[in-house]
Amino acid sequence: MTDAFWTVAREARVKIPVGACRFIASVARTDTEDEAKAFVARVSAEFHDATHNAYAYKIGLGDAAVARQNDDAEPQGTAGQPMLQAIEKAGLTNVTVVGTRYFGGVKLGIGGLIRAYRSCAEAGLAAAGRVEEIMREKVVVEINYELLGTVLHELAACRAEVGAVDYTAEGARVAALVPAASLQWLEDQLKESTSGKAVLQLGHNNSNGWQGGE
């Protein structure tokens, strides 16, 4: 499985009239389910007077990916699912779409709702743009002072993003984001170059990394 993925480049909001109804698509990058739920809650609170605030989100890659959708009292399968399909059709992950609907007095029917929510999501995703990123793993490396330069060199060699370097009585602790595909290589290199003295600990995965947009 590749550790590269596409997500949205920015938050976006698009308003679309459909018949007598008004639809609003709110889109954001969300790297965790907690972030997705927080975004849904924020948009729902902002449009608390709307008839419906349906949503869909997808987080992660491959077998570990999590996809959720909710119709928010619309007929089953007419709101959340079409928006999730729009996300998947666009080849995106780590993204949440909230579809807000203000009822205009004229019913759209099952097919009309499906088309409206899908079109709304597609417009929102298009407005948010696309960015390709690398799935990264957070690591912490503990090492004595004299080998700090060696550790920093190995991290640079695998194009890791070095964060904080904390100094302790025993040495130093280096926090970094390492491309997932390079993690085993880094572990092997550190064992060899530090004679097993470097202690590498894994944290939570993080998708912040190199960026290239369109």
Long-range contacts (C-beta under 8 A, 24 or more apart in sequence): 1-61, 1-62, 2-61, 2-181, 3-61, 3-134, 3-135, 3-136, 3-179, 3-180, 3-181, 4-132, 4-133, 4-134, 4-135, 5-61, 5-93, 5-94, 5-132, 5-133, 5-135, 5-207, 6-90, 6-91, 6-92, 6-93, 6-130, 6-131, 6-132, 6-133, 7-92, 7-93, 7-94, 7-95, 7-130, 7-131, 7-133, 7-207, 8-92, 8-95, 8-125, 8-128, 8-129, 8-130, 8-131, 9-128, 9-129, 9-130, 9-131, 9-213, 10-128, 10-129, 11-128, 12-124, 12-125, 12-127, 12-128, 12-129, 13-124, 13-127, 14-120, 14-123, 14-124, 14-127, 16-116, 16-119, 16-120, 16-123, 18-108, 18-112, 18-116, 18-119, 18-120, 19-104, 19-106, 19-108, 19-112, 20-104, 20-105, 20-106, 21-101, 21-102, 21-103, 21-104, 21-106, 21-108, 21-116, 22-101, 22-102, 22-104, 23-99, 23-100, 23-101, 23-102, 23-116, 23-117, 23-120, 24-50, 24-99, 24-100, 24-101, 24-102, 24-120, 25-97, 25-98, 25-99, 25-100, 25-120, 25-121, 25-123, 25-124, 25-125, 26-97, 26-98, 26-100, 26-124, 27-95, 27-96, 27-97, 27-98, 27-121, 27-124, 27-125, 27-127, 27-128, 28-95, 28-96, 28-128, 29-94, 29-95, 29-128, 30-57, 30-59, 30-94, 30-95, 30-96, 31-59, 31-94, 31-206, 31-207, 31-208, 32-59, 33-57, 33-59, 33-66, 33-68, 35-96, 36-68, 36-96, 39-96, 39-98, 40-96, 40-98, 43-98, 43-100, 44-98, 47-100, 50-100, 50-101, 50-102, 51-101, 51-102, 51-103, 52-79, 52-99, 52-100, 52-101, 53-98, 53-99, 53-100, 53-101, 54-79, 54-80, 54-83, 54-98, 54-99, 54-101, 54-117, 55-80, 55-83, 55-96, 55-97, 55-98, 55-99, 56-80, 56-81, 56-83, 56-84, 56-86, 56-87, 56-96, 56-97, 56-99, 56-121, 57-84, 57-87, 57-95, 57-96, 57-97, 58-84, 58-87, 58-88, 58-92, 58-93, 58-94, 58-95, 59-93, 59-94, 60-93, 60-94, 61-93, 61-135, 65-93, 74-101, 74-113, 74-117, 75-110, 75-113, 77-114, 78-110, 78-113, 78-114, 78-117, 79-113, 79-117, 80-117, 82-114, 82-115, 82-117, 82-118, 82-121, 83-117, 83-118, 83-120, 83-121, 85-118, 86-118, 86-121, 86-122, 86-125, 87-121, 87-125, 89-122, 90-122, 90-125, 90-130, 92-125, 92-130, 94-207, 95-125, 95-128, 97-121, 97-124, 97-125, 129-213, 129-214, 130-213, 130-214, 131-211, 131-212, 131-213, 131-214, 132-211, 132-212, 132-213, 133-207, 133-208, 133-209, 133-210, 133-211, 134-179, 134-180, 134-207, 134-209, 134-210, 135-179, 135-180, 135-205, 135-207, 135-209, 136-160, 136-161, 136-177, 136-178, 136-179, 136-180, 136-205, 136-206, 136-207, 136-208, 136-209, 137-177, 137-178, 137-179, 137-180, 137-183, 137-202, 137-203, 137-205, 137-206, 138-175, 138-176, 138-177, 138-178, 138-202, 138-203, 138-204, 138-205, 138-206, 139-175, 139-176, 139-177, 139-178, 139-183, 139-186, 139-200, 139-201, 139-202, 139-203, 140-173, 140-174, 140-175, 140-176, 140-200, 140-201, 140-203, 141-173, 141-174, 141-176, 141-190, 141-198, 141-199, 141-200, 141-201, 142-170, 142-171, 142-172, 142-173, 142-174, 142-198, 142-199, 142-201, 143-171, 143-172, 143-174, 143-194, 143-197, 143-198, 143-199, 144-170, 144-171, 144-172, 144-197, 145-171, 145-172, 147-171, 147-194, 147-197, 147-198, 148-172, 148-174, 150-193, 150-194, 151-190, 151-194, 151-198, 153-193, 154-186, 154-189, 154-190, 154-193, 155-186, 157-189, 158-182, 158-185, 158-186, 158-189, 159-210, 160-186, 161-208, 161-209, 175-203, 177-206, 177-208, 177-209, 179-209, 180-205
